[in-house]
Amino acid sequence: MIQVAVMGHGVVGSGVTEILLKNSAEIAKRVQDEIYIKKVLDLREFPDSPIADRFTKDFSEIEDDEDIKIVVEVMGGVEPAYTFVKSCLLKGKSVVTSNKELVAQKGAELLKIAKERNLNFLFEASVGGGIPIIRPLNQCLAANNVEEIDGILNGTTNFILTKMIKDSMSFEDALKLAQDLGYAERNPAADVEGHDACRKICILASMIFGKHVYPKGVHTEGITKVTLDDVGYAEAWGGVIKLIGSVKQNNGKHQILVAPMFVPAISQLSSVDDVFNAILVKGDSTGEVVFYGKGAGKLPTASAVVADVMDCVTNIDRRRNIFWEDSSNETIMPFEDTAYSMYVRVFAVNKAEACVNVSNLFGECNAIEKDNTPENEFAFVTPVMKYSDFEKACKSLEKEGCKILSTIRIADF
């Protein structure tokens, strides 16, 4: 019998205990051992739970119990999760987590402790919820040099953008609907400002490049400035707007960012709608591989957590080879040096004169025409250019009397 503890009994934590209890017999067959939930840590009371007698509010009952070999952390946030997880590892317990913020901020340190003590620190559910991605990157695609990862990594923002695209809802109305349906928090900043997607792309980048990528070093934009006009221009251009987390190798540096992008209709990511996520991995041997599914939710996420628990059980005396070194983000390419083609929407009193200025400042651009364009508005797509040069050109254009209304990157996948 392998005894485990679960820290946190919220949406995911309750899903973990539900799966471990409901599927206990089948799980035992697959891992050749019984998994017994000995403790559940939560400050709340759950008198109706079938394991109500195993709840505790005292972390030390888990920390000091030598019979507990595996601890599941599903509390969320950095603290007290970090303190608790680190303590469990130091006490000789393997840890499984779904906590993307913890892994993105403290992954290198916790992996180092686990490695030194021949333990496992697993986090499949931290990226993509129920979508398998960490294990495939570490095992199935291990023979590849992964050149690039591009992903729709946040279901809330994808739902909002889908409603804007399919139903012509404003951002504000689509956000309210997402909140009413439980897809968005009352304070949706982590989602709509891109922070959630940033944490996930940081974990994936750390995985494939072997150096910890901290969120503070990653340029991050959300979707709060995307308008229905931008959605219309994207359609006229031949695609849709998606919030993309992207990382690729570029001259020995890691070009990484999170931002809305025009995604062409031919891309496999363009048709990913509603709360679904998709992660496109480009390997030098496999080419493009896409992982698709629900990126969140009680049981999909809990399923990934339990799979990691099962992995710990079958590797109770040895560690999985998941590791990356710490860094100071020295491998990240400066944001100003990244290069993309850009969509630009402009207000100009004199459109003819403005178009001449655009050509002089940005080079050869392609105009985008859509129905019902306001009289003094036009949009264009620039050639690929460094962002620092793009910013200079935008400032110069505004000095000529134009007002830039929107700028969005053009995806190159």
PLY file of the C-alpha trace (Angstrom):
ply
format ascii 1.0
element vertex 413
property float x
property float y
property float z
element edge 412
property int vertex1
property int vertex2
end_header
0.00 0.00 0.00
1.24 3.49 -0.94
-0.08 6.25 1.28
-0.65 9.69 -0.19
-1.82 13.09 1.03
-3.71 15.76 -0.88
-3.13 19.43 -0.03
-6.18 21.42 -1.11
-9.75 20.25 -1.60
-11.03 22.80 -4.10
-12.13 22.05 -7.66
-9.07 20.05 -8.66
-8.34 18.57 -5.23
-11.86 17.19 -4.86
-11.51 15.75 -8.36
-8.30 14.00 -7.38
-9.85 12.32 -4.34
-12.94 11.42 -6.37
-10.90 9.66 -9.05
-8.62 7.90 -6.56
-11.67 6.56 -4.68
-13.93 5.80 -7.64
-11.26 4.10 -9.76
-9.22 2.61 -6.93
-9.47 -1.01 -8.11
-8.48 -0.24 -11.70
-5.68 2.06 -10.60
-4.33 -0.62 -8.24
-4.21 -3.11 -11.13
-2.26 -0.72 -13.29
0.34 0.26 -10.70
0.40 -3.12 -8.94
-0.27 -1.50 -5.57
-3.05 0.10 -3.59
-3.09 3.91 -3.31
-4.56 5.03 -0.01
-5.51 8.64 0.73
-4.32 9.11 4.30
-4.70 12.89 4.74
-6.42 15.80 3.01
-5.29 19.29 4.02
-7.84 22.10 3.93
-8.98 24.85 6.27
-12.63 24.14 5.48
-14.88 21.37 6.77
-16.24 18.66 4.45
-18.57 16.58 6.64
-20.28 14.96 3.66
-17.07 13.64 2.14
-16.65 9.84 2.22
-13.22 10.46 3.74
-14.27 13.26 6.12
-12.34 11.63 8.96
-9.05 12.04 7.08
-9.18 15.83 6.75
-6.75 17.98 8.68
-5.95 21.67 9.04
-2.45 20.96 10.30
0.28 20.59 7.66
2.62 18.95 10.15
0.38 15.86 10.15
1.45 15.36 6.55
5.00 16.65 6.83
5.92 14.46 9.80
4.11 11.29 8.72
6.82 8.96 7.43
4.23 6.60 5.96
3.06 9.24 3.48
5.28 8.78 0.43
3.55 11.01 -2.14
1.97 14.44 -1.65
-0.41 16.11 -4.10
-0.37 19.93 -4.04
-3.47 21.50 -5.60
-3.82 24.64 -3.48
-2.62 27.10 -6.12
-0.50 30.22 -5.71
3.12 30.41 -4.62
2.60 30.54 -0.87
2.08 28.51 1.23
2.35 25.95 -1.59
6.08 26.54 -2.09
6.91 26.23 1.61
4.81 23.07 1.96
6.14 21.42 -1.21
9.76 22.19 -0.40
9.31 20.80 3.11
7.74 17.59 1.76
10.62 17.05 -0.65
13.16 17.65 2.12
11.29 15.07 4.21
11.71 12.47 1.46
8.26 12.63 -0.13
7.65 12.87 -3.87
5.32 15.68 -4.92
2.74 16.03 -7.68
1.26 19.44 -8.48
-1.10 21.18 -10.89
0.16 24.58 -9.74
1.51 26.43 -12.81
2.43 29.52 -10.82
4.54 27.44 -8.43
6.32 25.55 -11.22
6.93 28.71 -13.27
8.40 30.56 -10.29
10.12 27.80 -8.29
10.47 24.84 -10.64
14.25 24.83 -10.94
14.79 24.88 -7.18
12.21 22.16 -6.46
13.50 19.92 -9.27
17.02 20.27 -7.87
15.89 19.18 -4.40
13.99 16.23 -5.89
17.02 15.18 -7.94
19.37 15.35 -4.96
17.04 13.09 -2.93
16.11 10.69 -5.73
12.48 11.82 -5.59
9.92 12.89 -8.15
8.46 16.34 -8.64
5.83 15.97 -11.37
3.53 18.61 -12.84
1.76 17.31 -15.95
-1.46 19.15 -15.04
0.28 22.54 -14.73
0.13 23.07 -18.50
-2.97 22.22 -20.48
-4.96 20.67 -17.63
-6.02 17.29 -18.98
-3.99 17.62 -22.20
-0.85 15.47 -22.03
2.17 17.62 -22.92
4.90 17.41 -20.25
5.32 13.64 -20.50
5.22 13.60 -24.33
7.89 16.31 -24.46
10.03 14.39 -21.99
9.53 10.94 -23.51
7.76 10.61 -26.86
9.51 13.59 -28.46
12.78 13.20 -26.57
14.73 12.25 -29.71
13.76 15.55 -31.35
15.37 18.93 -31.20
12.23 20.92 -30.41
12.55 24.07 -32.48
9.35 25.88 -31.54
6.19 25.68 -29.45
3.10 27.79 -30.17
-0.03 27.36 -28.12
-3.49 28.49 -27.21
-2.85 28.01 -23.51
-5.79 29.68 -21.79
-9.38 28.52 -22.18
-10.96 31.68 -20.77
-9.39 34.01 -23.32
-10.05 31.55 -26.12
-13.73 31.42 -25.14
-13.94 35.23 -25.12
-12.25 35.55 -28.51
-14.49 32.82 -29.94
-17.59 34.75 -28.87
-16.17 37.91 -30.44
-15.42 36.06 -33.69
-18.53 33.85 -33.99
-21.19 36.00 -32.30
-19.83 39.54 -32.74
-19.87 40.07 -28.98
-17.84 42.93 -27.55
-14.94 42.01 -25.27
-16.88 43.27 -22.25
-19.99 41.20 -23.04
-17.98 38.08 -23.83
-16.06 38.43 -20.56
-19.28 38.79 -18.59
-20.67 35.65 -20.25
-17.47 33.78 -19.40
-17.85 34.86 -15.78
-21.53 33.86 -15.70
-20.62 30.41 -17.03
-17.81 29.97 -14.52
-15.00 30.12 -17.11
-13.62 33.40 -15.78
-12.91 34.55 -12.25
-14.53 37.63 -10.75
-11.09 39.20 -11.11
-10.10 37.90 -14.56
-6.74 39.69 -14.81
-4.59 36.54 -14.72
-6.42 35.26 -17.79
-7.25 38.33 -19.89
-3.90 40.06 -19.25
-2.01 36.94 -20.39
-0.31 36.00 -17.10
-1.75 32.47 -16.99
-0.59 31.72 -20.53
2.81 33.23 -19.70
3.36 30.83 -16.81
2.53 27.89 -19.04
4.79 28.86 -21.92
7.58 29.44 -19.37
7.21 25.86 -18.12
7.26 24.49 -21.67
10.28 26.63 -22.58
12.13 25.44 -19.47
11.34 21.85 -20.43
12.64 22.00 -23.99
15.68 24.22 -23.47
16.81 22.93 -20.07
17.10 26.40 -18.50
14.51 27.94 -16.20
12.54 30.71 -17.89
11.01 33.10 -15.37
7.73 34.89 -16.23
9.16 38.28 -15.27
11.46 38.11 -18.30
8.74 37.32 -20.83
6.94 40.06 -22.75
3.24 39.50 -22.10
0.16 41.10 -23.64
-3.46 40.16 -23.02
-6.62 40.54 -25.07
-8.22 43.55 -23.36
-7.38 45.86 -26.28
-8.75 43.56 -29.00
-11.89 45.05 -30.59
-14.57 43.80 -32.96
-12.98 46.01 -35.63
-9.75 44.03 -35.22
-11.71 40.78 -35.46
-13.25 42.02 -38.72
-9.89 42.94 -40.21
-8.49 39.54 -39.22
-11.34 37.85 -41.08
-10.77 40.04 -44.15
-7.06 39.17 -43.96
-7.90 35.46 -43.91
-7.69 34.34 -40.32
-8.71 34.82 -36.71
-7.27 36.39 -33.56
-5.94 34.04 -30.88
-3.92 34.64 -27.72
-0.69 32.76 -28.40
2.16 31.73 -26.15
5.20 31.20 -28.36
8.81 30.15 -27.87
11.41 29.37 -30.50
15.17 29.19 -30.90
16.69 32.20 -32.61
20.47 32.55 -33.03
21.22 30.85 -29.74
18.58 32.82 -27.86
15.00 31.99 -26.90
12.42 34.19 -28.58
9.47 33.96 -26.20
6.33 36.03 -25.72
2.59 35.93 -25.07
0.39 38.14 -27.25
-2.71 38.22 -29.46
-1.89 37.20 -33.02
-3.55 37.01 -36.41
-3.56 33.25 -37.06
-4.11 32.22 -40.71
-7.05 29.95 -41.48
-4.69 27.26 -42.77
-3.08 26.90 -39.32
-4.19 24.02 -37.15
-4.66 26.48 -34.26
-7.15 28.70 -36.11
-10.09 26.32 -35.59
-9.52 25.78 -31.85
-12.57 27.40 -30.26
-14.33 27.98 -26.93
-12.53 26.71 -23.81
-10.33 24.29 -25.71
-6.56 24.59 -25.75
-4.06 23.42 -28.35
-0.27 23.21 -28.28
1.71 22.96 -31.52
5.19 21.48 -31.14
7.69 21.61 -34.00
10.39 18.95 -33.82
13.26 18.58 -36.25
12.29 14.94 -36.88
8.52 14.81 -36.32
7.59 18.12 -37.87
4.42 19.62 -36.41
2.56 17.75 -33.66
-0.58 19.20 -32.06
-1.93 18.39 -28.59
-5.60 19.38 -28.24
-8.26 19.22 -25.56
-9.86 20.97 -22.60
-7.20 22.92 -20.81
-8.96 23.09 -17.47
-11.89 21.66 -15.52
-12.25 19.51 -12.45
-11.92 15.99 -13.80
-9.69 16.59 -16.85
-7.09 18.32 -14.64
-7.53 15.83 -11.81
-7.02 13.00 -14.30
-3.58 14.38 -15.19
-2.73 14.78 -11.49
-3.71 11.19 -10.69
-1.68 9.94 -13.66
1.37 11.64 -12.13
0.58 10.02 -8.77
0.48 6.64 -10.50
3.81 7.44 -12.17
5.29 8.19 -8.74
4.00 4.87 -7.41
5.58 2.87 -10.23
8.82 4.81 -9.74
8.78 4.88 -5.95
12.50 4.14 -5.64
13.75 6.06 -8.67
13.15 9.42 -10.25
11.80 10.39 -13.63
14.28 12.27 -15.76
12.51 15.63 -15.69
14.92 18.43 -14.89
16.13 21.87 -15.89
18.80 24.14 -14.51
18.27 27.49 -12.88
19.03 30.64 -14.85
18.70 34.40 -14.71
16.80 34.60 -18.03
20.11 35.32 -19.76
19.10 33.14 -22.73
15.96 35.16 -23.53
16.15 37.38 -26.59
15.40 41.02 -25.77
11.82 41.76 -26.73
12.89 44.69 -28.90
14.91 42.29 -31.10
12.02 39.94 -31.87
10.77 40.18 -35.44
7.23 39.80 -36.75
5.02 41.07 -39.50
2.47 43.40 -37.87
-1.16 44.36 -38.45
-1.73 48.07 -37.93
-5.07 49.95 -37.83
-4.84 53.70 -38.31
-7.05 56.79 -38.17
-5.99 59.52 -40.61
-7.69 62.70 -41.74
-5.88 62.46 -45.08
-5.73 58.76 -45.99
-3.85 59.26 -49.27
-1.07 61.20 -47.58
-1.00 58.72 -44.69
-0.57 55.77 -47.06
2.48 57.46 -48.61
3.94 57.95 -45.13
3.26 54.29 -44.30
5.22 53.13 -47.35
8.13 55.42 -46.50
8.27 54.34 -42.86
7.41 50.62 -42.92
8.40 49.53 -46.42
6.15 47.57 -48.75
2.89 46.89 -46.85
-0.29 45.06 -47.79
-3.60 46.83 -47.27
-6.52 45.04 -45.63
-9.97 45.96 -46.89
-13.13 45.08 -44.97
-16.80 46.05 -45.21
-18.10 49.10 -43.35
-14.70 50.64 -42.78
-15.00 54.17 -41.29
-14.09 56.93 -43.74
-10.88 58.00 -42.03
-9.62 54.52 -41.10
-7.40 52.03 -42.88
-5.38 48.93 -41.98
-2.27 47.28 -43.35
0.22 44.48 -42.70
3.91 45.32 -42.51
6.80 43.19 -43.73
8.70 41.26 -41.05
10.66 43.76 -38.99
12.36 44.06 -35.61
9.99 45.34 -32.98
12.32 48.22 -32.11
12.18 49.38 -35.75
8.41 48.90 -35.80
8.00 51.09 -32.72
10.12 53.83 -34.25
8.05 53.74 -37.44
4.81 53.93 -35.44
6.02 56.97 -33.50
7.07 58.67 -36.71
3.69 57.94 -38.30
1.90 59.50 -35.35
4.11 62.59 -35.65
2.71 62.93 -39.18
-0.79 63.33 -37.73
-2.04 59.74 -37.78
-3.49 57.92 -34.77
-2.61 54.25 -34.39
-5.69 52.41 -33.14
-4.41 48.81 -32.94
-1.30 46.74 -33.55
-1.30 42.91 -33.50
1.37 40.43 -34.56
0.96 38.11 -37.53
1.63 34.47 -36.61
4.22 32.68 -38.72
3.02 29.13 -38.11
0 1
1 2
2 3
3 4
4 5
5 6
6 7
7 8
8 9
9 10
10 11
11 12
12 13
13 14
14 15
15 16
16 17
17 18
18 19
19 20
20 21
21 22
22 23
23 24
24 25
25 26
26 27
27 28
28 29
29 30
30 31
31 32
32 33
33 34
34 35
35 36
36 37
37 38
38 39
39 40
40 41
41 42
42 43
43 44
44 45
45 46
46 47
47 48
48 49
49 50
50 51
51 52
52 53
53 54
54 55
55 56
56 57
57 58
58 59
59 60
60 61
61 62
62 63
63 64
64 65
65 66
66 67
67 68
68 69
69 70
70 71
71 72
72 73
73 74
74 75
75 76
76 77
77 78
78 79
79 80
80 81
81 82
82 83
83 84
84 85
85 86
86 87
87 88
88 89
89 90
90 91
91 92
92 93
93 94
94 95
95 96
96 97
97 98
98 99
99 100
100 101
101 102
102 103
103 104
104 105
105 106
106 107
107 108
108 109
109 110
110 111
111 112
112 113
113 114
114 115
115 116
116 117
117 118
118 119
119 120
120 121
121 122
122 123
123 124
124 125
125 126
126 127
127 128
128 129
129 130
130 131
131 132
132 133
133 134
134 135
135 136
136 137
137 138
138 139
139 140
140 141
141 142
142 143
143 144
144 145
145 146
146 147
147 148
148 149
149 150
150 151
151 152
152 153
153 154
154 155
155 156
156 157
157 158
158 159
159 160
160 161
161 162
162 163
163 164
164 165
165 166
166 167
167 168
168 169
169 170
170 171
171 172
172 173
173 174
174 175
175 176
176 177
177 178
178 179
179 180
180 181
181 182
182 183
183 184
184 185
185 186
186 187
187 188
188 189
189 190
190 191
191 192
192 193
193 194
194 195
195 196
196 197
197 198
198 199
199 200
200 201
201 202
202 203
203 204
204 205
205 206
206 207
207 208
208 209
209 210
210 211
211 212
212 213
213 214
214 215
215 216
216 217
217 218
218 219
219 220
220 221
221 222
222 223
223 224
224 225
225 226
226 227
227 228
228 229
229 230
230 231
231 232
232 233
233 234
234 235
235 236
236 237
237 238
238 239
239 240
240 241
241 242
242 243
243 244
244 245
245 246
246 247
247 248
248 249
249 250
250 251
251 252
252 253
253 254
254 255
255 256
256 257
257 258
258 259
259 260
260 261
261 262
262 263
263 264
264 265
265 266
266 267
267 268
268 269
269 270
270 271
271 272
272 273
273 274
274 275
275 276
276 277
277 278
278 279
279 280
280 281
281 282
282 283
283 284
284 285
285 286
286 287
287 288
288 289
289 290
290 291
291 292
292 293
293 294
294 295
295 296
296 297
297 298
298 299
299 300
300 301
301 302
302 303
303 304
304 305
305 306
306 307
307 308
308 309
309 310
310 311
311 312
312 313
313 314
314 315
315 316
316 317
317 318
318 319
319 320
320 321
321 322
322 323
323 324
324 325
325 326
326 327
327 328
328 329
329 330
330 331
331 332
332 333
333 334
334 335
335 336
336 337
337 338
338 339
339 340
340 341
341 342
342 343
343 344
344 345
345 346
346 347
347 348
348 349
349 350
350 351
351 352
352 353
353 354
354 355
355 356
356 357
357 358
358 359
359 360
360 361
361 362
362 363
363 364
364 365
365 366
366 367
367 368
368 369
369 370
370 371
371 372
372 373
373 374
374 375
375 376
376 377
377 378
378 379
379 380
380 381
381 382
382 383
383 384
384 385
385 386
386 387
387 388
388 389
389 390
390 391
391 392
392 393
393 394
394 395
395 396
396 397
397 398
398 399
399 400
400 401
401 402
402 403
403 404
404 405
405 406
406 407
407 408
408 409
409 410
410 411
411 412
